């Protein structure tokens, strides 16, 4: 309730409509909290936020953090959970924006567009578009090394769309991921999600190096930022794994952290990436 009230009182400070850094992440949490608590006022607030998001959607870029792909995932999640209703042509409009961007770009936003389609709208990935995605991903990977968080998106593609495993980029993925772990910039949350993704796949049958990658992720060191890192797995677990993987939630740590943050709530504290909405969704996972 403290999280919901703090977000409700301050959400208009968020300018972005996006999922991870804007209003969509708050709306997702408030809808879930309204169902859990039975308090319709939060449901109404979430609905008002959703209206604002949809009104500004045409001006959004593609990225999962602040743009259309994250907003699209949020809409599909809310529809699947029966929190709201929407016309089919609205999702089709997002699909078309993703497809247009994917066919014309080879950057991380292109991957975000692919992620949205693979997770939310796989029926739109027809026989003509799949080779285009394979080609664009190959170009993207050849451009240099990439963080494990980016490579995890490619793992999701390969799990959701087995036909993509036939393309050369798939064979390069485990070694690229191991190289990413060997840099000082890796994040514990990315290693946790990589491990969980591998445990839901059958990749090891195709190449034993996947087992090496899994073992490296499992043996990750504990750091002082363990709890903060874990918060970033909350949205990734929802998006990448459909919320199927559960972990122990440190309620005492969250309680203390929420109390501290509410004394001086920043914009970053209201973001789903690792702020109050992530803490709230983590608690709701434990409480059912």
C-alpha positions, 0 to 999 in steps of 0.5 A: 500500500505504501508503494501504491500510494507513493506512486499514485501521488507522484506518477505525473512527474514521469514524462515518459509513457514507457514500460521501464522508465515511465508510466506504463510500468506504474500502470502494470503494478497498479492494476495488479495491486488493485486486483490483489487489494480489491481497492478500485481506486487504484484500478481507476488510476491505472486506467487513467494512466493507460489513457495518457499512454495511448494518447502519446503513443504515436510520438514514441520511439521503439525501445523497450525501455521508453518506447513502443515495444515496451508499451506494446508488451504492457498492453498485451500483458494487461489484455491477457490478464483481463485488466482492460480491453482494446481494439485489435487494430491498436496492436496491429498498429504497433506490430506494423511499426515494429516490422517497419523498424526491424526491416530497416535497422540493425541496432538494439531498438531493432532487437527490442522490436523483435522481442516484442513480436516474439513474445507478444505477437509471434503470429506476425512473424511469417516466413518472409519476416523470419529471414529478415530478422536472422539477417539483421541480427547477424549484422548486429552481432558482427558490429562488435561485442555486446552486454549480456543483457542484450544477448539475453534478448537473442536467447528469448528469440531462439527459445520462442522461435526455434526456426531461428536456430538454423541461422549462423548467429545462433552458433555464435551466441554462447561464446559471445555471452561468455565473453560478455561475462568476462567483462567487468561490466556484467550485471548479476541480474543478467546472469540470473536471467541467462541461467533461467533462460537456459534452464527452460531451453534444450540448447545443450543438446545442440552445443555443449558450450551452452552448459559452460555458459550455464555453469558460469552464470550459476557460479556468479559471485555475491556482491554488495548490490545483490538485492538491487541487482535482483530487482532488475530480474523482476521485469525480465522474469515477466517479459522473458519468462512469462513470470514463471520463474520464482525467487525468494523475496527479501521482504525486510529489505524491500520494506526498509528500502521503500520507507527510505525512498518515500522520504525523497522520491526521485524519478528513478525510484518510480521506474519499473526497471529497479524502482518501486514498481519492481519492488511492488511486483516482487512482493505481489509475487510472494503474496499471490 
